[in-house]
């Protein structure tokens, strides 16, 4: 992509209405545009990052055997009345009527709808477990939407649902998602800590929030620093292995403020290991047994002719919110430098030629390098404008490609000025640069 042909409407300064890093950067670099309070259009740069995050989320769901479906954004009120949540959910639910005067709603979540799908199709325990997920827009009418996409009204979310024959099997499914979330966030270069949390309007008896540390987070967290040393790379999709993996985390005190008890914290965590800070929720998982299956009649035939209601869990990741969460974790606000993880970067590398009006040498070289990257499936962006060099560097630092090639007066022969953002410039030949980027992409 060439800057001159791209739709990247960069602003000179941070918008005054943006108070946190992610909101500032996303507006300034043209990733989003506000449509109305808490509702945004996603422009090419932001949409590209979000779709890459979605791809990683999908891959990790598929690895644990979850099957993708797609449910509508608009739901009937009848199934919510069956579950008993229609009146209880509150004003965050956007309720509407169609031309036939039927009560409808814009889905804030999908427990009822997926239970209805399940009960119409699965009748025997032999078909269990079932793990279903979809990635779809949601709407919750926040009373005070703020912080851009971090607390908005319309958002893009992966929500999954498990159906099992018993509590034991349901815990196995729960632990599969627990592991898949750890792996997902690791691929996004985020350290997300699972913390015991309240179940809220979803309900149930077991819940974990996955939190990344951030000063701008709305969740106050209390944790044992040793939790950051854990590694689950050796965990396998087997009951005992997954159970041990979860126990590793649960041995260390880690809770959000909703479940915090001062005595428990001080009795279980030594003073040197105590960490009290803020964080951003990037995922939330719940186990709620037959909370929905029982009132909605979602049962299966068991051996011996008996029937029982299936045991369910739900598992959410805010795909659009993760764009902002990564910015909060990675953006250097002081120096105005963003470095996206290569797994989700809008571009793998930026090519920045110093262009003189009467000399196209640098631009010609940039074009040749761009074509070579294209052949090797490396996504590059070239600043082919005639802006001054410092403005180009500033612009590319905001866009956040993790690598840069600078073509200027110090470029000599086959050696190119190459740098990883945030590190010193080095000189490499083009094929060596291709190898570096390729190896990083494969690793992530």
Secondary structure, DSSP 4 states (H G I P E B T S, - for coil): -BGGGS-----SS--TT--SHHHHHHHHTTSEEEEETTEEEEPHHHHHHHHHHHHHHHHHHHHTT-EE----SEEEHHHHHHHT-TTTS-TTSEEEE-TT--EEEE-S--HHHHHHHHHTT--BGGG--EEEEEEEEEE---TT-BTGGGB-SEEEEEEEEEEESSHHHHHHHHHHHHHHHHHHHHHTT---EEEE---GGG--SEEEEEEEE-TT-SEEEEEEGGGGG---TT--SSHHHHHHHHHHHHTS-EEEGGG--HHHHHHHS-GGGEEEEEEEEEEEEEEEETTTTTTTT-EEE-TTS-EEEPEEEEEEEEHHHHHHHHHHHH-BTTTTB----TTT-S-SEEEEE--BTTB-HHHHHHHHHHHHHHHTT--EEEE-S---HHHHHHHHHHHT-SEEEEESTT-BTTEEEEEETTS--EEEEHHHHHHHHHHHHHH-
